[in-house]
Amino acid sequence: MIKEITLQDLNPRKFIDEQVQEIKALVGEGIAINALSGGIDSSTVTLLGHKALGRQLRTVFVQNGLMREGEAESVSEIFGKLGVKVEIIDARNEFLDALKGITDPEEKREAITTTFYKKVFGRIVKESGARFLLQGTILTDIDETVAGIKRQHNVFAQLGIDPQETFGYQIIEPLVQLRKDGVRAVGRELGLQEEMFNRIPFPGPALAARILGEVTAERIETVRKATAVVERTLSGRKAFQYMAILHNDRVTGIRDGKRDFGQQIEVRCWDSIDARTATPTKLHFDDLEKIAADIIREVPGIVSVTYNITPKPPSTIEAV
């Protein structure tokens, strides 16, 4: 049973000092690797790991083809200014091949997990001789996985999976006692820039978690463009998270006076503190009209844009 450290009980400086010492003790004179995605969890654990290990930690950004536009280059530049060298690993074809033909949400998550941990990281670990993977699993990830709500890609021990036996390396999870609000406090204490520690959450399976049905290169590009519109329009709002979801079935629309079978984007925007519960943000209708108009104009093939007004529970923040 993991003992939660709530935001009220968290002393960020003390927490950092304790985790730095624990990481040093676990890794010793060895080498560790961590995967940086640019989200608050992985960003915080990256700075925490580098504070503990310095050059003993190798930081990589796995380009899986499922990220926002220009994400790898942007994140690499930001962390370069913080003194962290980021190596970009191109694994786009491996992830697309693994997802081919899969429509079931849990099977998609499993395909991403296997590709990430066994194939891509297994290869990196073997080449580098590293024995440890440092990652930003938080308590909410474990709660949702153990409860059977959805399998988070970064949860293993709680499901009886031994990473050393399965993948060939140990996993260190220094943030596992915290939820999102606590991680932000630790990130701030570590010196993360405002744009990083207050960034909206982004799912581990990336844009694959926002595509209903099969994940293809074309469908990824569609949801990526719609995501850019939603994030551009809602940036600066105090919402916890916002996103675009691509639906599976084609819907009937009208274009140039004729019937047009196109696709549907569902927009979600949430108010929440720690992601355990959430309520839809009461956006101004002008914002919704602008999002819909911009998506229709900028994203080919979209003929319908909707807004989700169902709270969590029974909904979840991400769709897949």
PAZAPA-4460 file (N, C-alpha, C; in steps of 0.05 Angstrom, whole numbers, plus 32768, in hexadecimal, padded with zeros to 4 digits):
% residues 320
    n_x    n_y    n_z   ca_x   ca_y   ca_z    c_x    c_y    c_z   seq   type   mol
   8011   7FE8   8000   8000   8000   8000   8012   8019   8000     1      M     A
   800E   802A   7FEC   801E   8043   7FEA   8012   8058   7FFC     2      I     A
   8022   8065   800C   8019   807A   801E   8019   8094   800F     3      K     A
   8001   80A0   800C   7FFE   80B9   7FFD   800A   80D1   800D     4      E     A
   8017   80E3   7FFF   801F   80FC   800A   800E   8111   7FFD     5      I     A
   7FFB   811C   800C   7FE9   8131   8001   7FF8   814B   7FFE     6      T     A
   7FEC   815D   7FEF   7FF9   8177   7FEB   7FFB   8186   8006     7      L     A
   7FE8   8182   8017   7FE8   8190   8031   7FFF   8186   8043     8      Q     A
   8006   816C   8040   801B   8160   8050   8037   8161   8042     9      D     A
   8038   816A   8029   8051   8169   801A   8063   8180   8021    10      L     A
   807C   8179   8027   8091   818D   8029   80A4   8188   8011    11      N     A
   80A1   8198   7FFB   80AF   8192   7FE2   80CD   8190   7FE6    12      P     A
   80D9   81A1   7FF5   80F7   81A0   7FF8   80FF   8186   8006    13      R     A
   80F1   817F   801B   80F7   8166   802A   80F2   814E   8018    14      K     A
   80DC   814E   8009   80D6   8138   7FF7   80ED   8135   7FE2    15      F     A
   80F6   814B   7FD7   810B   814A   7FC2   8125   813E   7FCF    16      I     A
   812C   8148   7FE6   8145   813E   7FF3   8143   8120   7FF8    17      D     A
   812C   8117   8002   8129   80FB   8008   812A   80E9   7FEE    18      E     A
   811D   80F3   7FD9   811D   80E3   7FC0   8138   80E3   7FB3    19      Q     A
   8146   80F9   7FB4   8161   80FA   7FA9   8173   80E6   7FB6    20      V     A
   8172   80E4   7FD1   8182   80D1   7FDF   817A   80B4   7FD8    21      Q     A
   8160   80AF   7FD5   8157   8094   7FCF   815F   808C   7FB3    22      E     A
   815D   809E   7FA0   8166   8098   7F84   8183   8092   7F84    23      I     A
   8193   80A2   7F92   81B0   809D   7F93   81B6   8082   7F9E    24      K     A
   81A8   807B   7FB3   81AD   8061   7FC0   81A6   8049   7FAE    25      A     A
   8190   804C   7F9F   8187   8037   7F8E   819A   8033   7F76    26      L     A
   81A2   8049   7F6A   81B2   8047   7F51   81CF   8043   7F57    27      V     A
   81D9   804D   7F6D   81F5   804A   7F74   8207   8056   7F5F    28      G     A
   821A   8046   7F55   822C   8050   7F40   8223   8049   7F24    29      E     A
   820A   803E   7F22   8200   8036   7F08   81F4   804C   7EF7    30      G     A
   81E7   8044   7EE2   81DB   8057   7ECF   81BD   8053   7ED0    31      I     A
   81AE   8069   7ECE   8191   8069   7ECD   8188   8078   7EB4    32      A     A
   8170   8071   7EAB   8164   807F   7E93   8149   8089   7E9B    33      I     A
   8142   80A0   7E91   8126   80A9   7E95   811B   80B4   7E7B    34      N     A
   8101   80B0   7E77   80F3   80B9   7E5F   80E4   80D2   7E65    35      A     A
   80EB   80E7   7E57   80DE   8101   7E5A   80CA   8105   7E44    36      L     A
   80B1   810B   7E4C   809C   8110   7E38   8094   812E   7E37    37      S     A
   809C   813D   7E4B   8094   8159   7E4C   807D   815E   7E5F    38      G     A
   8070   8149   7E68   805B   814D   7E7C   8066   8153   7E97    39      G     A
   8055   815C   7EAA   805F   8164   7EC4   806C   814D   7ED3    40      I     A
   8061   8135   7ED1   806C   811E   7EE0   8088   8117   7ED6    41      D     A
   808B   8114   7EBC   80A5   810C   7EB2   80B9   8123   7EB4    42      S     A
   80B0   813C   7EB1   80C1   8153   7EB4   80CC   8155   7ED0    43      S     A
   80BB   8151   7EE4   80C3   8152   7F00   80D7   813C   7F07    44      T     A
   80D1   8124   7EFE   80E2   810D   7F04   80FD   8110   7EF5    45      V     A
   80FD   811D   7EDE   8116   8122   7ED0   8129   8134   7EE0    46      T     A
   811E   814A   7EEA   812F   815C   7EFA   8137   8150   7F15    47      L     A
   8125   8140   7F20   812B   8132   7F39   8142   811E   7F35    48      L     A
   8140   810F   7F1F   8154   80FB   7F18   816F   8108   7F12    49      G     A
   816F   811E   7F04   8189   812B   7EFE   8195   8138   7F17    50      H     A
   8184   8141   7F29   818F   814C   7F42   819C   8135   7F52    51      K     A
   8191   811D   7F50   819D   8107   7F5F   81B5   80FA   7F51    52      A     A
   81B3   80F8   7F37   81C7   80E7   7F28   81D9   80F6   7F16    53      L     A
   81D2   810E   7F0D   81E3   811D   7EFB   81E7   810D   7EE1    54      G     A
   8201   8109   7EDA   8207   80FB   7EC1   8201   80DD   7EC1    55      R     A
   81FA   80D3   7ED8   81F2   80B7   7EDA   81D6   80B2   7ECF    56      Q     A
   81C7   80C7   7EC9   81AC   80C5   7EBE   81AC   80CD   7EA1    57      L     A
   81A2   80BB   7E90   819F   80C1   7E74   8182   80C7   7E6F    58      R     A
   817B   80DF   7E64   8160   80E7   7E5F   815A   80E5   7E42    59      T     A
   8144   80D7   7E3B   813C   80D3   7E1F   811F   80DC   7E1C    60      V     A
   8119   80E6   7E04   80FE   80EC   7DFC   80F7   80D8   7DE6    61      F     A
   80E4   80C6   7DEB   80DC   80B2   7DD8   80C8   80BE   7DC5    62      V     A
   80D1   80C2   7DAC   80BF   80CD   7D97   80AE   80B6   7D8C    63      Q     A
   8096   80B4   7D98   8085   809D   7D91   8071   80A3   7D7A    64      N     A
   8071   80BC   7D70   805F   80C3   7D5B   8043   80CA   7D65    65      G     A
   8040   80CA   7D80   8026   80CF   7D8C   8024   80E9   7D9C    66      L     A
   8039   80F9   7D99   803A   8111   7DAA   802F   812A   7D9B    67      M     A
   802E   8140   7DAA   8026   8159   7D9E   803A   8161   7D88    68      R     A
   8032   8174   7D77   8044   817D   7D62   805C   818B   7D6E    69      E     A
   8074   8183   7D66   808D   8190   7D6E   8095   818B   7D8B    70      G     A
   8088   8178   7D98   808C   8174   7DB5   80A8   816C   7DBC    71      E     A
   80B4   8159   7DAD   80CF   814F   7DB3   80E3   8166   7DB3    72      A     A
   80E2   8176   7D9E   80F6   818C   7D9B   80F1   81A2   7DB0    73      E     A
   80D8   81A8   7DB6   80D2   81BC   7DCA   80DB   81B4   7DE6    74      S     A
   80D5   819B   7DEE   80DC   8192   7E08   80FB   8190   7E0B    75      V     A
   8108   8186   7DF6   8125   8184   7DF6   8132   819F   7DFA    76      S     A
   8127   81B3   7DED   8133   81CE   7DEF   812F   81DA   7E0B    77      E     A
   8117   81D6   7E17   8111   81E0   7E32   8124   81D3   7E46    78      I     A
   8128   81B9   7E45   8139   81AC   7E58   8156   81B0   7E53    79      F     A
   815D   81B6   7E3A   8179   81BD   7E34   8181   81D6   7E43    80      G     A
   816E   81E9   7E45   8173   8202   7E53   8175   81FE   7E71    81      K     A
   816A   81E7   7E7B   816C   81E0   7E97   8185   81CF   7E9D    82      L     A
   8195   81CA   7E88   81AD   81BB   7E8C   81AA   819D   7E89    83      G     A
   8193   8195   7E7E   818D   8178   7E7A   818E   8171   7E5C    84      V     A
   81A1   8161   7E55   81A3   8158   7E39   818E   8143   7E33    85      K     A
   817E   8147   7E1E   8168   8134   7E18   816E   8127   7DFD    86      V     A
   816E   810D   7DFC   8172   80FE   7DE4   8158   80F6   7DD8    87      E     A
   8152   80FC   7DBF   8139   80F5   7DB2   813C   80DA   7DA4    88      I     A
   812B   80C7   7DAC   812C   80AC   7DA0   8114   80A9   7D8D    89      I     A
   8119   80A5   7D74   8103   80A2   7D60   80F9   8085   7D60    90      D     A
   80E0   8082   7D6A   80D4   8067   7D6B   80B8   8068   7D5F    91      A     A
   80B3   807B   7D4D   8098   807F   7D42   808E   8066   7D34    92      R     A
   809E   805A   7D24   8095   8042   7D14   808F   802B   7D27    93      N     A
   809E   8028   7D3C   8099   8012   7D4F   807E   8014   7D5C    94      E     A
   8077   802C   7D64   805D   8030   7D72   8046   802E   7D5F    95      F     A
   8048   8039   7D47   8033   8036   7D33   802E   8019   7D2B    96      L     A
   8044   800A   7D28   8041   7FEE   7D21   8034   7FDE   7D38    97      D     A
   803A   7FE5   7D51   802F   7FD7   7D68   8011   7FDD   7D6A    98      A     A
   8008   7FF5   7D62   7FEC   7FFD   7D65   7FDB   7FF5   7D4D    99      L     A
   7FE7   7FEB   7D38   7FD8   7FE5   7D1F   7FC2   7FD1   7D24   100      K     A
   7FAA   7FD8   7D1C   7F93   7FC6   7D1D   7F86   7FC4   7D39   101      G     A
   7F90   7FD1   7D4D   7F85   7FCF   7D68   7F70   7FE5   7D6D   102      I     A
   7F59   7FDD   7D78   7F44   7FF0   7D7E   7F3C   7FF0   7D9B   103      T     A
   7F41   7FDA   7DA9   7F3A   7FD8   7DC6   7F4C   7FEA   7DD6   104      D     A
   7F40   7FFB   7DE8   7F50   800E   7DF8   7F66   8001   7E08   105      P     A
   7F60   7FEB   7E16   7F74   7FDE   7E27   7F8A   7FD1   7E16   106      E     A
   7F82   7FC6   7DFF   7F97   7FBA   7DEE   7FA9   7FD0   7DE3   107      E     A
   7F9F   7FE7   7DDD   7FB0   7FFD   7DD4   7FC4   8005   7DE9   108      K     A
   7FBA   8007   7E02   7FCC   800F   7E18   7FE1   7FF9   7E1C   109      R     A
   7FD9   7FE0   7E1A   7FED   7FCA   7E1D   8002   7FCA   7E07   110      E     A
   7FF9   7FD0   7DEE   800C   7FD2   7DD8   8020   7FE8   7DDC   111      A     A
   8017   7FFF   7DE6   8029   8015   7DEB   803C   800E   7E02   112      I     A
   8031   8002   7E17   8042   7FFB   7E2E   8058   7FE8   7E25   113      T     A
   8051   7FD3   7E17   8064   7FBF   7E0E   8079   7FCB   7DFC   114      T     A
   8070   7FDB   7DE9   8083   7FE8   7DD6   8097   7FFA   7DE5   115      T     A
   808C   8009   7DF7   809C   801D   7E06   80B0   800F   7E18   116      F     A
   80A7   7FFD   7E29   80B8   7FF2   7E3E   80C9   7FDB   7E35   117      Y     A
   80BE   7FC9   7E24   80CD   7FB2   7E1D   80DE   7FB6   7E04   118      K     A
   80D2   7FC2   7DEF   80E0   7FC5   7DD6   80F3   7FDE   7DD6   119      K     A
   80E7   7FF5   7DD9   80F7   800E   7DD7   810A   8011   7DEF   120      V     A
   8100   8010   7E07   8111   8014   7E1E   8123   7FFB   7E23   121      F     A
   8118   7FE4   7E1D   8129   7FCC   7E1F   8142   7FCF   7E0E   122      G     A
   813F   7FDA   7DF6   8156   7FDE   7DE4   8169   7FF3   7DEF   123      R     A
   815E   8009   7DF9   816E   801F   7E04   817E   8015   7E1C   124      I     A
   8170   8007   7E2E   817E   7FFC   7E46   8194   7FE9   7E3F   125      V     A
   818F   7FD8   7E2B   81A4   7FC4   7E23   81BC   7FD2   7E18   126      K     A
   81B7   7FE7   7E07   81CD   7FF5   7DFB   81DE   8005   7E0F   127      E     A
   81D0   8010   7E23   81DD   8022   7E36   81E8   8015   7E4E   128      S     A
   81DE   7FFD   7E54   81E7   7FEF   7E6C   81D9   7FF9   7E85   129      G     A
   81C4   8009   7E82   81B5   8014   7E99   81A5   7FFD   7EA6   130      A     A
   81A2   7FFF   7EC1   8192   7FEB   7ECF   8179   7FF7   7EDC   131      R     A
   8175   8011   7ED8   815E   801E   7EE5   8150   8031   7ED1   132      F     A
   8136   8032   7ED3   8125   8045   7EC5   8118   8056   7EDA   133      L     A
   811C   8070   7ED7   810F   8084   7EE9   80F6   808E   7EDC   134      L     A
   80DF   808C   7EE8   80C6   8095   7EDB   80B3   80A3   7EEF   135      Q     A
   80A1   80B3   7EE3   8090   80C4   7EF3   8074   80B9   7EFA   136      G     A
   8072   809F   7F01   8059   8094   7F0A   804F   80A3   7F22   137      T     A
   8035   80AB   7F23   8029   80B8   7F3A   8013   80A7   7F45   138      I     A
   8009   80AE   7F5D   7FF5   809D   7F6B   7FDB   8099   7F5B   139      L     A
   7FD3   80AE   7F4D   7FBA   80AB   7F3D   7FBC   8096   7F28   140      T     A
   7FD4   8094   7F1B   7FD9   807F   7F07   7FD4   8063   7F13   141      D     A
   7FDE   805F   7F2B   7FDB   8045   7F39   7FBE   8040   7F41   142      I     A
   7FB1   8055   7F4C   7F95   8052   7F54   7F83   8049   7F3E   143      D     A
   7F86   8056   7F26   7F74   804F   7F10   7F7A   8034   7F04   144      E     A
   7F94   802C   7F05   7F9B   8012   7EFB   7F91   7FFB   7F0D   145      T     A
   7F96   7FFE   7F27   7F8F   7FE9   7F3A   7F70   7FE7   7F3B   146      V     A
   7F62   7FFD   7F38   7F45   7FFD   7F39   7F38   7FF2   7F20   147      A     A
   7F49   7FEE   7F0B   7F3F   7FE3   7EF2   7F31   7FF7   7EE0   148      G     A
   7F35   8011   7EE7   7F29   8026   7ED6   7F36   8028   7EBB   149      I     A
   7F51   8029   7EBC   7F60   8027   7EA3   7F7D   8020   7EAA   150      K     A
   7F8A   8011   7E99   7FA5   8008   7E9E   7FB8   801F   7E96   151      R     A
   7FC5   802B   7EAA   7FD9   8040   7EA4   7FF2   8032   7E9B   152      Q     A
   7FFF   803E   7E87   8016   8031   7E7A   802E   802E   7E8C   153      H     A
   802F   803D   7EA3   8047   803D   7EB3   8043   802F   7ECE   154      N     A
   802F   801D   7ED0   802A   800F   7EEA   8030   7FF1   7EE6   155      V     A
   8041   7FE7   7EF8   8049   7FCA   7EF5   8048   7FBB   7F0F   156      F     A
   8057   7FC4   7F23   8059   7FB5   7F3C   803D   7FAF   7F48   157      A     A
   802B   7FC3   7F47   8011   7FBF   7F52   8000   7FAB   7F43   158      Q     A
   8009   7FA3   7F2C   7FFB   7F8E   7F1C   800A   7F74   7F1D   159      L     A
   801E   7F72   7F2E   802D   7F5A   7F31   8042   7F56   7F1B   160      G     A
   8049   7F6B   7F0D   805D   7F6A   7EF8   8078   7F73   7F02   161      I     A
   808C   7F62   7F00   80A7   7F69   7F08   80B7   7F75   7EF0   162      D     A
   80BC   7F8F   7EF0   80CA   7F9B   7ED9   80E5   7F8F   7ED4   163      P     A
   80F3   7F87   7EE9   810E   7F7B   7EE5   810C   7F61   7ED5   164      Q     A
   80F8   7F51   7EDD   80F4   7F37   7ED0   80E9   7F3A   7EB4   165      E     A
   80D6   7F4D   7EB1   80C8   7F51   7E98   80D7   7F61   7E83   166      T     A
   80E5   7F76   7E8C   80F2   7F88   7E7A   8110   7F89   7E7C   167      F     A
   811B   7F7F   7E92   8138   7F7E   7E95   8144   7F96   7EA4   168      G     A
   8133   7FA6   7EB1   813D   7FBD   7EC1   812A   7FC3   7ED7   169      Y     A
   8133   7FD2   7EEC   8123   7FDA   7F02   8117   7FF5   7EFC   170      Q     A
   80FF   7FFA   7F08   80F2   8014   7F04   80F1   8023   7F1F   171      I     A
   80FA   803C   7F1E   80FA   804D   7F36   80E4   8062   7F32   172      I     A
   80D2   8065   7F46   80BB   8077   7F44   80BA   808A   7F5C   173      E     A
   80CA   80A0   7F5B   80CB   80B2   7F72   80B3   80C2   7F78   174      P     A
   80A0   80C4   7F65   8088   80D5   7F69   806F   80C5   7F70   175      L     A
   8073   80AB   7F76   805C   8099   7F78   804A   809F   7F90   176      V     A
   8053   80AF   7FA3   8042   80B6   7FBA   8031   80CF   7FB5   177      Q     A
   8036   80DC   7F9F   8029   80F6   7F99   8013   80F5   7F85   178      L     A
   8002   8109   7F85   7FEF   810D   7F70   7FF8   8126   7F60   179      R     A
   7FE8   812E   7F4C   7FF1   8143   7F3A   7FF8   815D   7F48   180      K     A
   7FE8   8165   7F5C   7FED   817E   7F69   8007   817D   7F79   181      D     A
   800E   8166   7F85   8027   8163   7F93   803F   8163   7F80   182      G     A
   803B   8157   7F68   8051   8156   7F54   8057   8173   7F4B   183      V     A
   8042   8183   7F47   8047   819F   7F3F   8057   81AE   7F54   184      R     A
   8051   81A9   7F6D   805F   81B7   7F82   807D   81AF   7F82   185      A     A
   8082   8195   7F7E   809E   818C   7F7D   80AC   8197   7F65   186      V     A
   809E   8197   7F4E   80AA   81A2   7F35   80B1   81BF   7F38   187      G     A
   80A0   81CE   7F45   80A6   81EA   7F4A   80BF   81ED   7F5C   188      R     A
   80C1   81DD   7F70   80D8   81DF   7F82   80F2   81D7   7F74   189      E     A
   80F0   81C5   7F60   8108   81BD   7F51   8110   81D1   7F3C   190      L     A
   8100   81E5   7F38   8107   81FA   7F25   80FB   81F8   7F09   191      G     A
   80E7   81E7   7F06   80D9   81E5   7EEC   80CD   8200   7EE6   192      L     A
   80CE   8207   7ECC   80C1   821F   7EC3   80A3   821E   7EC6   193      Q     A
   8096   8235   7EC9   8079   8236   7ECB   806B   8227   7EB5   194      E     A
   8075   8229   7E9D   8068   821C   7E86   8069   81FE   7E88   195      E     A
   807C   81F3   7E98   807E   81D6   7E9B   806D   81CC   7EB3   196      M     A
   8071   81D8   7ECB   8063   81CC   7EE1   8045   81D2   7EE2   197      F     A
   803D   81E6   7ED3   8020   81EC   7ED1   8014   81E3   7EB7   198      N     A
   8023   81D3   7EA8   8019   81C8   7E8F   8003   81B5   7E93   199      R     A
   7FEF   81B4   7E81   7FDA   81A1   7E84   7FE4   8185   7E81   200      I     A
   7FD9   8171   7E8F   7FE2   8156   7E8D   7FDF   814B   7E70   201      P     A
   7FF0   8138   7E6A   7FEF   812B   7E50   7FF2   810D   7E55   202      F     A
   7FE1   80FD   7E49   7FE1   80E0   7E50   7FFA   80D1   7E47   203      P     A
   8001   80BC   7E56   8018   80AB   7E4F   8015   809F   7E33   204      G     A
   7FFE   8095   7E2C   7FFA   808A   7E10   7FF8   80A0   7DFB   205      P     A
   7FFB   80BA   7E05   7FFB   80D1   7DF3   7FE1   80D3   7DE3   206      A     A
   7FE3   80DB   7DCA   7FCA   80DF   7DBA   7FBB   80C5   7DB4   207      L     A
   7FC8   80AE   7DB8   7FBA   8095   7DB5   7FA3   8093   7DC9   208      A     A
   7FA5   80A1   7DE0   7F90   80A1   7DF4   7F79   80B3   7DEC   209      A     A
   7F7B   80C0   7DD5   7F67   80D3   7DCC   7F5C   80CB   7DB1   210      R     A
   7F60   80B2   7DAA   7F55   80A8   7D90   7F44   8090   7D96   211      I     A
   7F2A   8092   7D90   7F19   807B   7D93   7F1B   806A   7D7A   212      L     A
   7F21   8051   7D7D   7F25   8040   7D66   7F43   803D   7D60   213      G     A
   7F49   8034   7D47   7F65   802F   7D40   7F76   8048   7D3F   214      E     A
   7F8E   8046   7D47   7FA2   805C   7D46   7FB2   8059   7D2D   215      V     A
   7FAF   806C   7D1B   7FBF   806D   7D02   7FCD   8087   7D00   216      T     A
   7FE1   8089   7CEE   7FEF   80A2   7CEA   7FDC   80B9   7CE3   217      A     A
   7FC9   80B3   7CD1   7FB6   80C7   7CC9   7FA4   80D1   7CE0   218      E     A
   7F9B   80BE   7CF0   7F89   80C5   7D06   7F99   80D4   7D1C   219      R     A
   7FB2   80CD   7D20   7FC3   80DC   7D33   7FC5   80F9   7D2A   220      I     A
   7FCA   80FD   7D11   7FCE   8118   7D06   7FB4   8128   7D0A   221      E     A
   7F9D   811B   7D06   7F83   8129   7D0A   7F80   8132   7D27   222      T     A
   7F84   8120   7D3A   7F80   8128   7D56   7F96   813B   7D5F   223      V     A
   7FAE   8139   7D53   7FC4   814C   7D5A   7FBC   8168   7D52   224      R     A
   7FB1   816C   7D3A   7FA9   8186   7D31   7F92   8191   7D42   225      K     A
   7F7F   8180   7D49   7F68   8189   7D5A   7F72   8190   7D76   226      A     A
   7F85   8181   7D80   7F91   8186   7D9A   7F9E   81A2   7D9A   227      T     A
   7FAC   81A9   7D85   7FB9   81C3   7D83   7FA5   81D9   7D85   228      A     A
   7F8E   81D6   7D78   7F79   81EA   7D79   7F6E   81ED   7D95   229      V     A
   7F67   81D7   7DA2   7F5C   81D8   7DBD   7F70   81E4   7DD0   230      V     A
   7F89   81DC   7DD0   7F9D   81E7   7DE2   7FA3   8204   7DDD   231      E     A
   7FA3   820C   7DC4   7FA7   8228   7DBD   7F90   823A   7DC8   232      R     A
   7F78   8230   7DC5   7F61   8240   7DCD   7F5E   8241   7DEB   233      T     A
   7F63   822B   7DF9   7F5E   822A   7E16   7F77   822F   7E27   234      L     A
   7F8D   8234   7E1A   7FA6   823B   7E28   7FA1   8254   7E3A   235      S     A
   7FAA   8252   7E53   7FA6   8269   7E65   7F8E   8266   7E76   236      G     A
   7F7C   8253   7E6F   7F65   824E   7E81   7F70   823F   7E99   237      R     A
   7F61   8240   7EAF   7F6A   8232   7EC7   7F60   8216   7EC8   238      K     A
   7F57   820B   7EB2   7F4E   81EF   7EB1   7F65   81DC   7EB7   239      A     A
   7F5E   81C5   7EC2   7F72   81B0   7EC8   7F7D   81A4   7EAF   240      F     A
   7F6B   819E   7E9C   7F74   8190   7E83   7F5F   8195   7E6D   241      Q     A
   7F69   8195   7E54   7F56   8198   7E3D   7F63   8189   7E26   242      Y     A
   7F51   817F   7E14   7F5A   816D   7DFF   7F46   816A   7DE9   243      M     A
   7F4F   815D   7DD3   7F3D   8156   7DBD   7F3D   8137   7DBB   244      A     A
   7F26   812C   7DB7   7F22   810F   7DB3   7F18   8109   7D97   245      I     A
   7F24   80F7   7D89   7F1A   80F0   7D6E   7F09   80D7   7D70   246      L     A
   7EF0   80DA   7D68   7EDD   80C3   7D69   7EE2   80B0   7D51   247      H     A
   7ED6   8099   7D53   7EDB   8083   7D40   7EC9   8084   7D28   248      N     A
   7EAE   8084   7D2E   7E9B   8083   7D18   7E9B   809D   7D08   249      D     A
   7E97   809A   7CEE   7E94   80B1   7CDD   7E78   80BC   7CE1   250      R     A
   7E74   80D6   7CDF   7E5A   80E3   7CE4   7E52   80F2   7CCB   251      V     A
   7E38   80F7   7CC8   7E2E   8105   7CB1   7E30   8123   7CB4   252      T     A
   7E3C   8130   7CA1   7E3E   814D   7CA1   7E36   8158   7C86   253      G     A
   7E37   8173   7C84   7E31   8180   7C6B   7E48   8193   7C64   254      I     A
   7E52   8190   7C4B   7E67   81A2   7C42   7E61   81A9   7C25   255      R     A
   7E62   81C4   7C20   7E5C   81CE   7C05   7E41   81C4   7BFB   256      D     A
   7E2D   81C3   7C0D   7E12   81BC   7C06   7E0D   819F   7C01   257      G     A
   7E21   818E   7C06   7E1F   8172   7C01   7E25   8162   7C1B   258      K     A
   7E1B   814A   7C1D   7E20   8139   7C34   7E3E   8132   7C34   259      R     A
   7E49   8133   7C4C   7E66   812D   7C4F   7E6A   811B   7C68   260      D     A
   7E72   8103   7C64   7E78   80F1   7C7A   7E93   80F8   7C85   261      F     A
   7E94   8103   7C9D   7EAD   810B   7CA9   7EB1   8100   7CC4   262      G     A
   7EC3   810C   7CD4   7ECA   8102   7CEE   7EC2   8116   7D04   263      Q     A
   7EC1   810C   7D1C   7EB8   811D   7D33   7ECD   811F   7D48   264      Q     A
   7ED1   8138   7D51   7EE3   813E   7D67   7ED3   8145   7D80   265      I     A
   7ED9   8138   7D96   7ECD   813F   7DB0   7EE1   814F   7DC0   266      E     A
   7ED9   8166   7DCA   7EEA   8177   7DDA   7EE4   8172   7DF8   267      V     A
   7EF9   816F   7E08   7EF6   816C   7E25   7F06   8181   7E33   268      R     A
   7EFB   818C   7E48   7F0A   81A0   7E59   7F01   819B   7E76   269      C     A
   7F14   8198   7E88   7F0F   818F   7EA3   7F18   81A2   7EB9   270      W     A
   7F08   81A4   7ECE   7F11   81B0   7EE7   7F16   8199   7EFB   271      D     A
   7F2E   8199   7F06   7F36   8184   7F19   7F4E   818D   7F29   272      S     A
   7F53   817F   7F3F   7F6A   8184   7F4F   7F7F   816E   7F4C   273      I     A
   7F76   8155   7F4E   7F89   813F   7F4D   7F82   8129   7F39   274      D     A
   7F6E   812E   7F28   7F66   811B   7F13   7F55   8104   7F1D   275      A     A
   7F51   8102   7F37   7F40   80EC   7F41   7F23   80F0   7F3A   276      R     A
   7F1B   8109   7F3C   7F00   8112   7F33   7F04   812B   7F23   277      T     A
   7EF0   8130   7F11   7EF2   8148   7F00   7ED6   8150   7EF7   278      A     A
   7ED3   816A   7EF2   7EBA   8174   7EE7   7EC0   8184   7ECE   279      T     A
   7EAE   8182   7EBA   7EB2   8191   7EA1   7EB3   81AF   7EA7   280      P     A
   7EC6   81BC   7E9B   7EC9   81D9   7E9E   7EB1   81E7   7E8F   281      T     A
   7EA6   81FB   7E9C   7E8F   820A   7E90   7E9B   821F   7E7E   282      K     A
   7EA3   8217   7E66   7EAF   8229   7E53   7E9A   823C   7E48   283      L     A
   7EA2   8254   7E41   7E90   8267   7E34   7E8A   825C   7E18   284      H     A
   7E71   8260   7E0F   7E68   8255   7DF6   7E79   8260   7DDF   285      F     A
   7E82   8279   7DE2   7E93   8285   7DCC   7EAD   8275   7DC8   286      D     A
   7EB8   826B   7DDF   7ED0   825A   7DDD   7ECA   8240   7DCE   287      D     A
   7EB3   8234   7DD4   7EAC   821B   7DC7   7EA7   821F   7DA9   288      L     A
   7E9A   8236   7DA2   7E95   823C   7D86   7EAF   8240   7D77   289      E     A
   7EC2   824E   7D84   7EDC   8253   7D77   7EEB   8239   7D73   290      K     A
   7EEC   8227   7D87   7EF9   820D   7D85   7EEE   81FD   7D6E   291      I     A
   7ED3   81FC   7D6D   7EC5   81ED   7D58   7ECC   81F8   7D3C   292      A     A
   7ECA   8212   7D39   7ECF   821F   7D1F   7EEC   821B   7D17   293      A     A
   7EFF   821D   7D29   7F1C   821A   7D22   7F22   81FD   7D1B   294      D     A
   7F16   81EA   7D2A   7F1B   81CE   7D23   7F10   81C7   7D08   295      I     A
   7EF8   81D0   7D02   7EEB   81CA   7CE8   7EFC   81D6   7CD2   296      I     A
   7F08   81EE   7CD7   7F17   81FB   7CC2   7F33   81EF   7CBF   297      R     A
   7F40   81E8   7CD5   7F5C   81E0   7CD5   7F61   81C2   7CD4   298      E     A
   7F4D   81B2   7CDA   7F52   8195   7CDC   7F42   8187   7CC6   299      V     A
   7F4F   817D   7CB1   7F41   8170   7C9B   7F2F   8159   7CA4   300      P     A
   7F17   8157   7C98   7F06   8140   7C9D   7EF3   8142   7CB5   301      G     A
   7EF6   8157   7CC5   7EE4   815A   7CDD   7ECB   8169   7CD5   302      I     A
   7EB4   815D   7CDC   7E9A   816A   7CD6   7E89   816F   7CEF   303      V     A
   7E93   8165   7D06   7E84   8168   7D1F   7E97   816C   7D36   304      S     A
   7E90   817F   7D48   7EA0   8184   7D61   7E8C   8185   7D78   305      V     A
   7E91   8175   7D8D   7E7F   8174   7DA4   7E8F   817B   7DBD   306      T     A
   7E80   8180   7DD3   7E8D   8186   7DED   7E82   8173   7E02   307      Y     A
   7E94   8165   7E11   7E8C   8152   7E25   7E84   8160   7E3F   308      N     A
   7E6C   815B   7E4A   7E64   8168   7E62   7E5E   8154   7E79   309      I     A
   7E6B   813C   7E77   7E67   8127   7E8A   7E7E   8127   7E9E   310      T     A
   7E79   8128   7EB9   7E8F   8129   7ECC   7E9C   810E   7ED0   311      P     A
   7EB4   810F   7EDD   7EC2   80F6   7EE5   7EBE   80F2   7F03   312      K     A
   7EB3   80DB   7F0C   7EA6   80C7   7EFC   7E8A   80D0   7EF3   313      P     A
   7E7D   80C3   7EE0   7E84   80A9   7ED4   7E97   80AB   7EBC   314      P     A
   7E9C   80C2   7EB1   7EAF   80C5   7E9C   7ECB   80C3   7EA7   315      S     A
   7EDF   80C2   7E96   7EFB   80C5   7E9E   7F06   80DD   7E8F   316      T     A
   7F1D   80E7   7E98   7F28   80FF   7E8C   7F31   80F9   7E6F   317      I     A
   7F40   80E4   7E6B   7F47   80DB   7E50   7F31   80C8   7E45   318      E     A
   7F30   80C4   7E2B   7F1B   80B4   7E1F   7F23   8096   7E1E   319      A     A
   7F3D   8090   7E1C   7F45   8074   7E18   7F56   806C   7E30   320      V     A
***
